[in-house]
Amino acid sequence: MMGGGTAQPKALPGTAGAEAPKGSGKIAGQVVDATEAKPVEYASIALYDMATNKAIDGTVADEKGRFSLQKLPAGNYNLLITFVGFENTTIDNLTLTDGQNLELGAIKLNSSVKQLDEVTVTGQAALIEEKVDRLVFNAEKDITSKGGDAADVLRKVPLLTVDLDGNVSIRGSQNIRVLINNKPSTIVASSVADALKQIPADQIKSVEVITSPSAKYDAEGTGGIINIITKKNSLQGLNLNVDSGVGNRGSMLGLNGNYRKGKIGFNLGGMGRISYNTPTLYSLEQTSFANGIPTLSSQNGKGNTSGMFANYSLGFDYDLTPNQSLTAGVRFGARNMLNQQNLTSQLYSNGILDATSTRSVDVKNLSGTLDANLDYLRTFKPGQEWSISTLYSRNNLTNNFDANLLGDANELTGRQKNLNKNLNQEITIQTDYQTPIKRNQLFEIGAKGIIRQVNSDYRYLIAGPTGGFITENNGTSGELLYHQNIAAAYSSYTYTTKNRYTLKGGLRYEHTFIDASTREGGNLGVGNYGVLVPSLNASKTISGTTVKLGYNRRIQRPGLQQLNPNFNAANPQNITIGNPSLSPELTNNFELGLSRTIKKTFINATFFGRSTNNAITQVSQASDTLVGAIVTTYQNIGKQHAYGTNIFANIAVTSKISIGMFLNSFYTSLTGQAMGLDGASATVTNTGFTVGGGSFASAQFGNGWGAQAFGFMQGSQVQLQGRQGGFGFYSLGVKKDFANKKGSLGLAAENFLSNRFNIHSTLNSAQFSQVSNAYLYNRGVRMTFTYKIGKMTASAPKKRAKSVSNDDVKSDGGAQTQQPAGTPGGGTPR
């Protein structure tokens, strides 16, 4: 029989007191979380002889919760399973005969934090989990983000920073990869910030932050990998969930259904969001020096943004046999973002007003995404499996603007238009194989191929007050054709010693083939390249403190927005243009992590360092054709170093109240090339500290009531030519579950103490200086409603086919733009 918290002798398997088993019997099983129905990684398993009550063998569960004890003699045994945060669980009176293979199936562990009545209360330790190679934030326990998008969820995750435009960084690095259910998506390849707006917060189950990826992952992502896991349902039966919300800044409606009968399962989901009532206000002053004469450009902007976002998915899985499964899925995404701005600019030469101009600009940022996958998994024995995964992903992007030029009397004097259509599509196939070696080793090997195509067709058109548009013949129109094919192979080895040291090492090789050209200029001469990527992770628990060491080498390929040569002059004082000749950057990462549970407090501290060569970043210079304008592009600047620490603590104040606190601090040094006053390239160095932190609290009350609060502040960050302004965010939410647990009603408010937030940023070089202030109006309140229809019954979890994970392309979600937030074509100011 199975019980919780059963006392056992203190002799541990693998110690001098343990007897070496001799025989031909075998006991295997899988350890799972009783509440979440998901594997418990690296749980400890000890086997005791019932007659002597001595430990005779033991092992550690693998990443899937699987374990196997082999070469056991016939006899009667008790099995003890233990893991931090769960009750000790025993299986008594196991009788094993010679040569018997005893499969125990799923062994469920219960949380060690319980109320004495029938309600189970999950403390803060369950909101954030630390695993051997990642940190997991269980977003489904967060009520303040409900009705929002993925950016609202990621703001709560330790190690992550999300600015007010949705740009994400890990430990100050925005060179990251974002996966959705372990899969890549071309929606993320174009812009992480835009992609997060399409993913409803209500559909996110958890967020995994992997700061030291093993060789099994693509080599892309200097800062690490973020894996967003959406809610799934593997239960038997039929159900339908209705999620809705309405607020002063946006509204949403979602329907998600699941059906499972026997070996087959389907899921269908759809959710739409609209945003509105989001005014923006900013000011900018920049001085440029041309021929020794200072030109001051003063600009003010006022406008509004709105958007429509949709996400639809259809999934299918089928158990071909007890050890074979097939999984397929298709996901559609749509984004329709509109930005209207009125810009007033004044140019002063030597302190004398030369010109005043006004323009009304409409920016359209549209996206349509398709992801389709088909995956197969074959399991041979516990821990031994082979999979084939395929993926087709496509994203059509449109980035257009229309501008009306107005005179002093507000009359129309001219028109401008930028048309930019982009296509990003890729086909991926990969195969993975893993097998255990004895009881304490795991060997993994795999190969992968990606065929990727990026196209950008761009035109810059002008017209007078009347008449048709014509194309300017100044190099601002053209087409980029960018083909990138990647071949990769890896091997990984995990070894756990008898003293519970865990070592995981791997080696990955990736070779990139590039064919890049423009319609007007021909081949760009970007060469092929190969990279060898080693990784090493180690962990050990010493006197209650878990110590983790990690090293890995990463590559960062340029993404679509960095490559796109489109001449974006929606704001003529801040022009952006990509660089299709960019090379990849290479980074060495080191980290040391310490974690410990002291009574009801869990503390984690990580110290890290990274060194990047050929770093991709934005570089600005004064325009040589437009007086007072600044042109920003992307370059491989050279060296970038960062050193810092992340500290967070989770405190279970009572069984109903928990508090979390976190602090991020790092020092950055950048060295690169920028234009000097004489137009020649000069070495530029910038250094400085960035400090940020915050706190969150949650409470559960009687009768289904709950409350949660969150707040953080992020200091200004160092850029090559200045500092990007800091920002803050806070929220408060309450929720009431209905008596039958089928529905809930919630109310959440954010930034409710102030009408707007100011981001103050500066840029400096020998050619110019710039000061910008972006005022964001993000005070909001929303009401949410959820209801579940149908009934599901529990079934044993099945192992599903694995899916493709492309993490190899840099997106502009990691790149701040020079333009103030709300500026046409711009994001958060640097």
C-alpha positions in Angstrom: 0.0 0.0 0.0 1.0 3.6 -0.5 1.4 6.1 2.3 2.8 9.6 3.0 5.5 10.6 5.5 6.4 7.0 6.7 9.6 7.0 8.8 12.5 4.9 7.6 16.0 4.1 8.8 18.5 6.8 8.0 20.8 4.5 6.1 20.9 5.7 2.5 21.5 3.8 -0.7 25.0 4.2 -1.9 26.5 4.5 1.6 28.6 2.0 3.5 25.6 0.7 5.2 23.9 -0.4 2.0 24.2 -3.9 0.7 25.0 -4.5 -2.9 22.1 -6.3 -4.5 22.7 -9.5 -6.4 20.1 -11.1 -8.5 18.1 -10.9 -11.7 15.0 -9.0 -10.6 14.0 -5.4 -11.6 11.7 -2.7 -10.2 10.8 0.3 -12.3 8.3 3.2 -12.2 7.7 6.9 -12.7 7.5 9.6 -10.0 4.8 12.2 -10.7 3.3 15.2 -8.9 -0.1 14.2 -7.6 -1.6 17.7 -8.1 0.0 18.6 -11.5 0.2 15.1 -13.0 3.7 15.9 -14.2 7.0 14.1 -13.6 9.1 14.9 -10.5 12.7 15.2 -11.7 15.6 13.7 -9.7 13.5 12.3 -6.8 15.4 10.0 -4.6 14.4 6.3 -4.5 15.6 3.9 -1.7 14.8 0.2 -1.5 14.6 -1.5 2.0 14.7 -5.1 3.0 11.5 -5.7 5.0 13.2 -8.3 7.2 16.3 -6.3 8.2 14.9 -2.7 7.6 18.2 -1.9 5.9 18.6 0.0 2.6 20.0 -2.4 0.0 19.8 -0.2 -3.2 18.8 3.2 -4.5 18.8 5.5 -7.4 17.7 9.0 -8.6 14.8 9.5 -11.1 15.7 11.0 -14.4 14.3 14.2 -16.1 11.1 12.3 -16.9 10.6 11.0 -13.4 11.6 7.5 -14.5 13.7 5.2 -12.3 14.9 1.6 -12.5 16.5 -0.7 -9.9 18.2 -3.8 -11.5 20.0 -7.0 -10.5 17.8 -7.4 -7.4 17.6 -10.7 -5.5 14.2 -12.2 -4.8 12.6 -11.0 -1.5 10.2 -8.7 0.2 10.8 -4.9 0.1 9.6 -1.5 1.0 10.3 1.4 -1.5 10.8 4.9 -0.2 10.5 8.0 -2.6 11.6 11.4 -1.3 11.9 14.9 -2.8 12.1 18.4 -1.4 8.6 20.0 -1.2 6.8 16.6 -1.2 5.7 14.2 1.4 7.8 11.0 1.8 6.0 8.2 0.1 6.4 4.5 0.6 5.2 1.4 -1.2 5.1 -1.5 1.2 5.1 -5.2 0.9 6.7 -5.5 -2.6 7.4 -9.2 -3.4 10.0 -9.8 -6.1 10.8 -13.3 -7.5 13.9 -14.3 -9.4 14.0 -12.7 -12.9 10.8 -10.7 -12.3 10.4 -7.3 -14.0 8.1 -5.4 -11.6 6.6 -2.2 -13.2 5.0 0.1 -10.6 3.7 2.7 -13.1 3.0 6.2 -11.9 3.8 6.8 -8.2 2.2 10.1 -7.0 3.8 12.4 -4.5 1.7 14.8 -2.5 2.8 18.4 -1.7 4.2 18.7 1.8 2.2 21.9 2.5 -1.4 21.0 3.5 -4.3 22.4 5.3 -6.0 20.1 7.8 -9.3 20.3 6.1 -10.2 19.2 2.6 -8.6 22.2 0.8 -5.0 21.9 -0.4 -3.1 25.2 -0.2 -0.2 25.8 -2.5 2.5 28.0 -1.0 4.9 30.4 -2.8 7.4 27.5 -3.2 4.9 26.0 -5.7 4.7 29.3 -7.6 8.4 29.1 -8.3 10.3 25.9 -8.6 14.0 25.4 -9.1 15.1 22.3 -11.1 18.6 21.0 -11.9 18.8 23.0 -15.2 16.0 25.6 -15.1 13.8 27.8 -13.0 10.0 27.2 -13.4 7.3 29.9 -12.7 3.9 28.3 -12.4 1.9 31.0 -14.1 -1.5 29.4 -13.6 -1.3 30.3 -9.9 -1.0 34.0 -10.8 -4.3 35.9 -10.7 -3.1 39.4 -11.4 -2.1 38.7 -14.9 -5.4 37.1 -15.9 -6.9 38.9 -18.9 -3.5 40.2 -20.0 -0.9 38.8 -22.3 2.4 36.8 -21.9 4.4 40.0 -21.1 2.3 40.4 -18.0 3.2 36.9 -16.9 6.9 37.2 -17.7 7.2 40.3 -15.6 6.7 38.1 -12.5 9.4 35.6 -13.4 12.7 35.8 -11.4 15.8 36.3 -13.7 13.6 38.0 -16.3 13.1 41.7 -17.0 10.3 42.9 -19.3 10.1 46.6 -20.2 6.9 48.5 -20.8 6.9 47.6 -24.5 7.3 43.9 -23.8 11.0 43.5 -24.7 12.5 40.7 -22.6 16.0 40.2 -21.1 17.6 37.5 -19.0 20.2 39.0 -16.6 20.4 42.1 -18.7 20.9 40.3 -22.0 18.1 40.5 -24.6 19.8 37.9 -26.8 17.4 35.2 -25.9 15.3 32.5 -27.5 11.6 32.1 -26.7 9.9 28.7 -27.3 6.2 27.9 -27.1 5.6 24.3 -25.8 9.2 23.5 -26.6 8.6 24.6 -30.2 10.0 27.6 -32.1 7.7 29.9 -34.0 8.5 32.4 -36.7 6.3 34.9 -34.9 9.0 35.0 -32.2 11.8 35.2 -34.8 10.5 38.6 -36.0 9.9 40.2 -32.6 9.7 38.8 -29.1 7.8 41.8 -27.8 5.1 41.5 -30.6 4.9 37.8 -30.1 4.1 38.1 -26.4 1.1 40.3 -27.2 -0.4 37.5 -29.1 -0.2 34.9 -26.3 -3.0 35.3 -23.8 -1.9 35.1 -20.1 -4.9 32.8 -19.3 -3.5 30.1 -21.6 0.0 30.0 -20.0 0.6 27.1 -17.5 4.2 27.8 -16.7 7.4 29.6 -17.8 10.7 27.9 -17.8 13.9 29.9 -17.7 17.0 27.9 -18.8 20.2 29.9 -18.2 22.6 27.1 -18.9 21.2 25.0 -21.8 22.7 21.6 -22.5 24.0 20.5 -25.9 20.5 19.2 -26.7 19.2 22.7 -27.3 20.1 24.9 -30.3 23.2 26.9 -29.7 21.3 30.2 -30.1 20.5 32.5 -27.2 23.3 34.3 -25.5 21.3 35.0 -22.4 19.4 31.7 -22.3 16.1 30.1 -23.3 12.6 30.9 -22.2 10.1 28.1 -22.7 6.4 29.1 -22.4 4.2 26.1 -21.6 0.5 26.5 -22.4 -2.3 24.7 -20.6 -3.0 21.2 -21.8 -5.5 18.6 -20.8 -4.7 14.9 -20.9 -7.8 13.7 -19.0 -10.6 11.5 -20.3 -13.8 13.1 -21.4 -15.0 16.4 -22.9 -14.8 19.9 -21.5 -15.0 23.5 -22.7 -13.5 26.6 -20.9 -14.7 30.1 -21.4 -12.4 32.9 -20.5 -13.3 36.6 -20.8 -12.2 40.0 -19.6 -13.0 43.6 -20.0 -11.0 46.7 -18.9 -10.3 50.3 -19.7 -7.2 49.4 -21.8 -8.4 46.2 -23.5 -10.8 43.2 -23.6 -10.5 39.5 -24.4 -12.6 36.4 -25.1 -11.4 32.9 -25.4 -12.9 29.4 -25.9 -10.8 26.2 -25.4 -12.1 22.7 -25.7 -10.6 19.2 -25.0 -11.8 15.7 -25.9 -10.1 12.5 -25.0 -11.4 9.0 -25.4 -9.1 6.0 -24.9 -6.0 6.4 -27.1 -7.0 9.5 -29.0 -7.3 13.1 -28.0 -8.1 16.4 -29.6 -7.9 20.0 -28.4 -9.2 23.1 -30.1 -8.6 26.7 -28.9 -9.2 30.2 -29.9 -8.7 33.5 -28.2 -8.9 37.1 -29.3 -7.8 40.3 -27.6 -8.2 44.0 -28.4 -6.3 46.9 -26.9 -7.5 50.5 -27.0 -7.4 53.8 -25.1 -3.5 53.8 -24.9 -2.4 57.4 -25.5 1.3 58.2 -25.8 3.2 61.4 -25.3 6.9 62.1 -25.7 9.5 64.8 -26.1 12.9 64.7 -27.7 15.9 67.0 -28.1 19.0 66.1 -30.0 22.0 68.2 -31.1 24.1 67.1 -34.0 27.4 68.7 -35.2 28.0 69.2 -38.9 30.8 71.4 -40.3 31.3 72.7 -36.7 27.8 74.2 -36.6 25.5 72.7 -33.9 22.0 71.9 -35.1 19.3 71.4 -32.4 16.3 69.3 -33.2 13.3 69.7 -30.8 10.4 67.3 -31.3 7.1 66.6 -29.5 4.7 63.8 -30.3 1.2 62.9 -29.2 -0.8 60.0 -30.4 -2.6 56.7 -29.7 -2.1 53.0 -30.3 -4.6 50.2 -30.7 -4.4 46.5 -31.6 -6.2 43.3 -32.3 -4.6 39.9 -31.5 -5.8 36.4 -32.2 -4.5 32.9 -31.5 -6.1 29.7 -32.7 -4.8 26.1 -32.3 -5.8 22.6 -33.1 -4.0 19.6 -31.7 -4.2 15.8 -32.0 -2.4 12.9 -30.3 -2.8 9.2 -30.7 -1.2 6.2 -29.0 -0.3 3.9 -31.8 0.8 1.2 -29.4 1.6 1.2 -25.6 5.1 2.4 -26.5 4.5 4.5 -29.6 2.7 7.8 -30.0 2.0 10.3 -32.7 1.3 14.0 -32.1 0.2 16.7 -34.6 -0.8 20.3 -34.3 -1.4 23.5 -36.1 -1.4 27.0 -34.7 -2.5 30.3 -36.3 -1.6 33.7 -35.0 -2.6 37.2 -36.1 -1.6 40.6 -35.0 -3.0 44.0 -36.2 -1.3 46.9 -34.5 -2.1 50.5 -35.4 -0.2 53.5 -34.2 -1.3 57.1 -35.0 1.1 60.0 -34.2 1.2 63.8 -34.7 4.8 65.0 -34.7 6.0 68.6 -34.5 9.7 69.3 -35.1 11.7 72.4 -34.9 15.3 72.9 -36.2 17.6 75.5 -34.7 21.0 76.3 -36.4 23.4 78.2 -34.1 20.4 78.9 -31.8 18.3 80.4 -34.6 15.0 78.7 -35.6 15.4 77.6 -39.2 12.4 75.4 -39.8 9.2 74.0 -38.3 7.5 70.9 -39.6 4.4 68.9 -38.7 3.5 65.4 -39.8 0.6 63.1 -39.1 1.7 59.5 -39.3 -0.2 56.2 -39.4 1.9 53.0 -38.8 0.6 49.5 -39.5 2.3 46.5 -38.0 0.5 43.3 -39.2 1.4 39.7 -38.9 0.0 36.3 -39.8 1.6 33.2 -38.5 1.2 29.5 -39.2 3.0 26.7 -37.3 2.3 23.0 -38.1 4.1 20.0 -36.5 4.0 16.2 -36.8 6.0 14.2 -34.2 6.6 10.5 -33.5 8.0 8.9 -30.3 9.0 5.3 -29.7 9.8 4.1 -26.1 11.8 0.9 -25.8 12.3 0.7 -22.0 12.2 3.2 -19.2 14.5 6.1 -20.1 15.3 4.7 -23.6 13.4 6.4 -26.4 13.7 7.6 -30.0 11.8 10.5 -31.6 11.4 12.2 -35.0 10.0 15.7 -35.0 9.0 18.0 -37.9 7.9 21.5 -38.1 6.8 24.0 -40.8 6.5 27.6 -39.7 5.6 30.7 -41.7 5.1 34.4 -40.8 3.9 37.1 -43.2 4.8 40.5 -41.8 3.7 44.0 -43.0 5.4 47.1 -41.6 4.0 50.2 -43.4 3.5 53.8 -42.6 1.7 56.7 -44.3 2.7 60.3 -43.5 1.0 63.6 -44.3 3.3 66.7 -44.2 1.5 69.8 -42.9 2.4 73.5 -43.2 2.2 76.3 -40.8 -1.5 76.8 -41.4 -2.0 73.0 -41.1 -2.4 72.7 -44.9 -1.2 69.5 -46.6 2.2 70.2 -48.3 3.3 66.6 -49.2 2.9 62.9 -48.5 5.2 60.0 -47.8 4.7 56.2 -47.7 6.8 53.2 -46.8 5.7 49.8 -47.9 7.5 46.8 -46.3 6.4 43.2 -46.8 8.4 40.5 -45.1 8.2 36.7 -45.2 10.0 34.4 -42.8 9.4 30.7 -43.3 11.3 27.5 -42.2 11.2 23.8 -42.4 12.8 21.7 -39.6 13.4 18.0 -39.1 15.2 16.5 -36.2 15.8 13.2 -34.5 16.8 12.4 -30.9 17.8 9.2 -29.1 18.5 8.7 -25.5 19.3 5.6 -23.5 20.3 4.9 -19.8 23.6 3.3 -19.0 23.4 1.3 -15.9 21.3 3.1 -13.1 23.1 6.4 -12.9 24.0 7.4 -16.5 22.2 8.8 -19.5 23.5 9.2 -23.0 21.7 11.4 -25.6 22.4 12.0 -29.2 20.6 13.7 -32.0 20.7 15.6 -35.3 18.8 18.5 -36.8 18.3 20.3 -40.1 16.7 23.7 -40.7 15.9 25.3 -44.1 15.0 29.0 -43.5 14.1 31.7 -46.0 13.8 35.4 -45.2 12.5 38.0 -47.7 11.9 41.7 -47.4 10.4 43.8 -50.1 10.6 47.5 -49.3 9.6 50.7 -51.1 9.8 54.4 -50.1 7.3 56.6 -52.0 6.7 60.3 -52.1 3.9 62.6 -53.5 2.8 66.1 -53.4 -0.5 67.3 -51.9 -2.3 65.8 -54.9 -1.4 63.2 -57.6 0.1 59.8 -57.4 3.1 58.4 -55.5 6.5 57.9 -57.1 9.5 55.9 -55.9 12.5 57.9 -54.7 15.6 56.9 -56.5 18.0 57.1 -53.6 18.5 53.5 -52.5 15.5 53.4 -50.2 13.7 50.7 -52.2 14.7 47.2 -52.9 14.4 43.5 -51.9 16.4 41.3 -49.6 16.7 37.6 -50.3 18.2 35.7 -47.4 18.5 31.9 -47.3 19.9 30.3 -44.2 20.3 26.5 -43.8 21.6 24.9 -40.7 22.9 21.4 -40.1 23.5 20.4 -36.4 24.4 17.3 -34.4 25.0 16.8 -30.6 25.8 14.3 -27.9 25.2 14.6 -24.2 26.1 12.5 -21.2 24.7 12.7 -17.6 26.4 10.9 -14.7 25.2 10.8 -11.1 27.6 9.5 -8.5 26.8 7.5 -5.4 27.4 10.7 -3.4 24.7 12.5 -5.4 27.0 14.6 -7.5 25.3 15.1 -10.9 27.4 16.0 -13.9 26.0 16.8 -17.4 28.3 17.5 -20.3 27.7 17.8 -24.0 29.0 18.9 -27.3 27.1 20.4 -30.2 28.3 21.4 -33.7 26.3 23.6 -36.0 27.2 24.6 -39.5 25.3 27.5 -41.2 25.1 27.9 -44.9 24.0 31.4 -46.1 23.0 32.7 -49.5 22.2 36.4 -49.1 21.6 39.0 -51.8 19.7 42.1 -52.7 17.8 42.7 -55.9 19.9 45.8 -56.7 23.3 45.0 -55.3 23.6 41.2 -55.9 25.4 38.8 -53.5 26.3 40.3 -50.1 29.3 38.1 -49.5 28.1 36.7 -46.1 30.1 33.5 -45.7 29.2 30.1 -44.3 30.4 29.4 -40.8 30.6 26.5 -38.3 30.7 26.6 -34.5 31.5 24.0 -31.8 29.4 24.5 -28.7 30.4 22.8 -25.5 28.3 22.8 -22.3 28.9 21.5 -18.7 26.6 21.5 -15.7 27.2 20.1 -12.3 25.1 20.0 -9.1 25.5 18.8 -5.5 23.6 19.2 -2.3 25.9 19.9 0.6 24.5 20.2 4.2 21.1 21.2 2.8 22.5 23.7 0.3 22.3 22.9 -3.4 25.3 24.1 -5.4 25.1 24.3 -9.2 27.9 25.2 -11.6 27.4 25.8 -15.3 29.4 26.7 -18.4 28.2 26.9 -22.0 29.1 28.6 -25.3 26.4 30.2 -27.3 25.9 31.7 -30.8 23.6 34.5 -31.7 22.6 34.8 -35.3 21.0 38.1 -36.6 17.2 38.1 -36.8 14.9 39.5 -39.4 14.7 43.1 -38.0 18.5 43.3 -37.7 18.9 42.2 -41.3 16.0 44.1 -42.9 17.5 46.9 -45.0 14.2 48.8 -45.1 14.7 52.5 -44.6 12.2 53.3 -41.8 11.7 57.1 -41.7 8.3 57.3 -40.0 10.0 59.7 -37.7 12.5 61.6 -39.9 14.5 62.7 -36.8 15.1 59.0 -35.8 15.6 56.8 -38.9 16.3 53.0 -38.5 17.7 50.6 -41.1 18.9 47.0 -40.8 22.2 45.5 -41.9 22.0 42.3 -44.0 25.8 41.8 -43.7 25.8 41.1 -40.0 27.8 38.2 -38.7 26.8 36.0 -35.7 28.1 36.8 -32.2 29.7 34.2 -29.8 29.3 34.2 -26.0 30.9 32.2 -23.2 28.7 32.0 -20.1 29.6 31.0 -16.6 27.4 30.7 -13.5 27.4 29.6 -9.9 24.1 29.0 -8.2 23.3 28.4 -4.5 19.9 27.5 -3.1 18.7 26.5 0.3 15.4 26.0 2.2 15.5 27.4 5.8 12.3 26.5 7.6 9.6 28.2 5.5 12.0 30.3 3.3 13.5 29.2 0.0 16.6 31.3 -1.0 18.4 31.2 -4.3 21.5 33.2 -5.3 23.2 33.0 -8.7 26.4 34.6 -9.7 27.1 34.9 -13.5 29.5 36.2 -16.0 29.5 36.3 -19.8 31.9 37.5 -22.5 30.7 38.2 -26.0 32.7 38.6 -29.2 31.3 40.2 -32.3 28.3 41.5 -30.3 25.3 42.7 -32.3 24.0 46.0 -31.1 22.4 49.3 -32.3 24.8 52.1 -33.4 23.6 55.6 -34.2 25.2 58.4 -36.2 24.2 61.8 -37.5 22.7 61.7 -41.0 24.8 63.1 -43.8 21.8 64.1 -45.9 19.0 65.1 -43.5 19.9 68.0 -41.2 19.4 67.2 -37.5 18.5 63.6 -38.1 20.0 60.5 -36.4 20.3 57.2 -38.3 20.4 54.0 -36.3 21.5 50.6 -37.6 22.9 47.3 -36.3 26.6 46.4 -36.2 28.9 43.8 -34.8 30.5 46.2 -32.3 33.2 43.9 -30.8 33.4 43.2 -27.1 30.7 43.0 -24.5 31.2 41.7 -20.9 28.6 41.4 -18.1 29.0 40.2 -14.5 26.2 40.1 -11.9 24.0 38.3 -9.5 20.3 37.3 -9.1 18.9 36.8 -5.7 15.3 35.8 -4.8 13.6 34.4 -1.7 10.2 32.8 -1.3 8.7 32.9 2.2 5.7 30.8 3.3 4.5 33.2 6.1 1.5 30.9 6.8 -0.2 28.1 5.0 -2.3 30.8 3.3 0.1 33.7 2.8 3.4 33.8 1.0 5.8 36.5 0.0 8.5 36.6 -2.6 11.4 39.1 -3.2 14.0 39.4 -5.9 17.0 41.5 -6.7 19.0 41.7 -10.0 22.3 43.5 -10.3 24.9 43.4 -13.0 27.9 45.4 -14.4 28.2 45.8 -18.1 31.1 46.8 -20.3 30.8 47.5 -24.0 33.5 48.3 -26.5 32.9 49.0 -30.2 33.3 51.3 -33.1 31.2 54.4 -33.9 31.6 57.5 -36.1 33.7 60.3 -34.7 33.2 64.0 -35.4 35.4 63.9 -38.5 33.4 61.0 -39.9 36.1 58.4 -39.2 35.5 55.3 -37.1 36.6 55.6 -33.5 36.6 53.2 -30.5 33.8 53.8 -28.0 33.6 52.3 -24.5 30.7 52.5 -22.0 30.4 50.8 -18.6 28.0 50.9 -15.7 25.8 49.1 -13.2 22.1 48.2 -13.6 20.0 47.4 -10.5 16.5 46.2 -10.3 14.2 44.3 -7.9 10.7 43.8 -6.7 8.3 41.8 -4.5 5.2 39.8 -4.8 2.7 38.4 -2.3 -0.3 36.1 -2.5 -3.0 35.1 0.0 -5.8 32.5 0.1 -8.9 33.1 2.2 -12.0 31.2 2.9 -15.0 30.8 0.6 -12.8 30.7 -2.5 -11.4 34.2 -2.1 -7.8 35.0 -3.0 -5.6 38.1 -3.5 -2.2 38.8 -5.1 0.1 41.9 -5.4 3.2 42.5 -7.4 5.6 45.4 -8.0 9.1 46.0 -9.4 11.5 48.7 -10.4 14.3 48.4 -13.1 17.1 50.9 -13.2 18.6 52.4 -16.3 20.7 50.1 -18.5 24.0 50.7 -20.2 24.1 50.9 -24.0 27.1 51.5 -26.2 26.3 55.2 -26.7 24.3 56.0 -23.6 21.8 54.7 -21.1 18.2 53.4 -21.6 15.8 54.8 -19.1 14.5 52.7 -16.2 10.9 51.8 -15.6 8.5 50.3 -13.0 5.3 48.3 -12.8 2.9 47.2 -10.1 -0.4 45.4 -9.9 -3.0 44.2 -7.4 -5.7 41.5 -8.0 -8.5 39.7 -6.2 -10.4 36.5 -7.3 -13.4 34.7 -6.2 -13.9 31.0 -7.1 -17.5 29.8 -7.4 -18.6 27.1 -4.9 -18.7 24.4 -7.5 -15.1 25.3 -8.7 -16.4 25.6 -12.3 -16.0 29.3 -12.5 -14.3 32.4 -11.1 -14.6 36.2 -11.1 -11.6 38.4 -10.8 -10.7 42.1 -10.6 -7.1 43.4 -11.3 -5.6 46.9 -11.4 -2.1 48.0 -12.5 -0.2 51.2 -12.1 -3.3 52.7 -10.4 -1.5 55.3 -8.3 -0.2 57.5 -11.2 -1.7 58.6 -14.6 1.5 58.0 -16.6 5.1 56.8 -16.4 8.2 58.6 -17.7 11.2 56.9 -19.3 14.2 59.2 -19.5 17.0 58.1 -21.9 20.2 59.6 -23.2 22.5 59.0 -26.1 25.9 60.6 -26.6 28.6 60.5 -29.3 31.2 62.8 -30.8 28.6 63.6 -33.6 25.4 64.1 -31.5 23.7 64.1 -28.2 20.1 63.1 -27.5 17.7 63.3 -24.6 14.2 61.7 -24.8 11.3 61.4 -22.5 8.5 58.9 -23.2 5.3 59.2 -21.2 3.3 56.0 -21.1 -0.3 55.9 -20.0 -0.7 52.4 -18.6 -2.9 52.8 -15.6 -5.5 50.1 -16.1 -8.2 48.0 -14.5 -10.0 44.9 -15.8 -12.6 42.4 -14.7 -12.2 38.7 -15.7 -14.7 35.8 -15.8 -13.9 32.1 -16.3 -16.3 29.2 -16.6 -15.8 25.5 -17.3 -18.3 23.3 -19.0 -18.1 19.5 -19.1 -16.6 16.8 -17.0 -13.2 15.1 -17.2 -12.0 12.0 -15.4 -8.4 11.3 -14.4 -6.2 8.9 -16.5 -2.6 7.9 -16.3 -0.4 10.3 -18.1 1.1 9.1 -21.3 4.5 10.0 -22.8 3.8 12.1 -25.9 6.0 12.6 -29.0 8.6 15.3 -28.6 8.4 18.4 -30.8 10.9 20.6 -32.6 12.7 23.4 -30.7 14.4 26.0 -32.9 16.3 28.5 -30.7 18.8 29.8 -33.2 17.8 33.2 -34.4 18.1 36.6 -32.8 15.0 38.7 -32.7 14.5 42.4 -32.2 12.7 41.7 -29.0 16.1 42.0 -27.6 17.0 45.2 -29.2 15.9 48.6 -28.0 15.2 51.2 -30.6 16.4 54.7 -30.5 13.0 56.2 -30.8 10.7 57.1 -27.9 7.9 54.7 -27.1 4.9 55.5 -29.1 7.0 57.0 -31.9 6.0 55.6 -35.3 8.3 52.7 -36.0 9.9 53.0 -32.6 9.8 51.1 -29.3 11.4 51.8 -25.9 14.1 54.5 -26.1 17.6 53.6 -25.4 
